[in-house]
């Protein structure tokens, strides 16, 4: 379970960074953190997690390098959902 929480928390942090950096106009840095988020989302898909967490991980893994303002809002929402899951699934 601790490995799963590490994956969820790391994905949450990176998605938050992507959202914040995109909003600030730092697209190069946002793109780098999106790549890191994809790195966390792949092993998360193999974990025993709630279905909505699995759907988030699949969505992140399948995304192109999309760092638009619209996608940043979705990344922010995903980050909060993942953070809540990590905090309350113990």
C-alpha positions in Angstrom: 0.0 0.0 0.0 2.9 2.3 0.8 4.2 2.0 -2.8 0.8 2.8 -4.2 0.6 5.9 -2.0 4.0 7.0 -3.2 2.9 6.7 -6.8 -0.4 8.5 -6.2 1.3 11.3 -4.2 4.1 11.7 -6.8 1.7 11.9 -9.6 -0.4 14.4 -7.7 2.6 16.6 -7.1 3.8 16.5 -10.7 0.3 17.3 -12.0 0.1 20.3 -9.7 3.4 21.5 -10.9 2.2 21.1 -14.6 -0.9 23.1 -13.8 1.0 25.9 -12.0 3.8 26.2 -14.5 1.3 26.2 -17.4 -0.6 29.0 -15.8 2.6 31.0 -15.4 3.6 30.5 -19.0 6.5 28.2 -18.3 5.7 25.7 -21.0 9.1 24.0 -21.2 9.2 23.3 -17.4 5.5 22.2 -17.5 6.3 19.8 -20.3 9.1 18.3 -18.3 6.8 17.7 -15.3 4.2 16.2 -17.5 6.7 13.7 -18.7 7.5 12.9 -15.1 3.7 12.5 -14.4 3.5 10.0 -17.2 6.4 8.1 -15.6 4.4 7.8 -12.4 1.1 7.0 -14.1 2.3 3.9 -15.9 3.1 1.7 -12.8 0.1 3.1 -11.0 -2.1 1.4 -13.6 -0.9 -2.0 -12.2 -1.9 -1.2 -8.6 -5.1 -2.1 -6.8 -6.7 1.4 -6.6 -10.1 2.9 -7.0 -11.4 2.9 -10.5 -11.4 6.7 -10.8 -7.7 6.7 -9.9 -7.0 4.1 -12.5 -8.9 6.2 -15.1 -6.8 9.3 -14.2 -3.6 7.2 -14.6 -4.7 5.9 -17.9 -5.7 9.4 -19.1 -2.3 10.8 -18.2 -0.4 8.0 -19.8 -2.3 8.3 -23.1 -2.1 12.1 -23.4 0.1 13.8 -25.9 2.3 16.6 -24.6 -0.7 18.9 -24.0 0.0 21.9 -21.7 -2.9 24.2 -22.7 -4.8 26.2 -20.2 -7.8 23.9 -20.5 -5.7 20.8 -19.9 -4.0 22.6 -16.9 -7.3 23.0 -15.3 -7.9 19.2 -15.7 -4.4 18.4 -14.3 -5.2 20.6 -11.3 -8.5 18.7 -10.7 -6.7 15.4 -11.1 -4.0 16.5 -8.6 -6.6 17.3 -6.0 -8.4 14.0 -6.4 -5.2 12.1 -6.2 -4.1 14.0 -3.1 -7.4 13.3 -1.4 -7.1 9.7 -2.2 -3.6 9.5 -0.8 -4.7 11.3 2.4 -7.9 9.3 3.1 -7.1 5.8 1.8 -5.0 4.8 4.8 
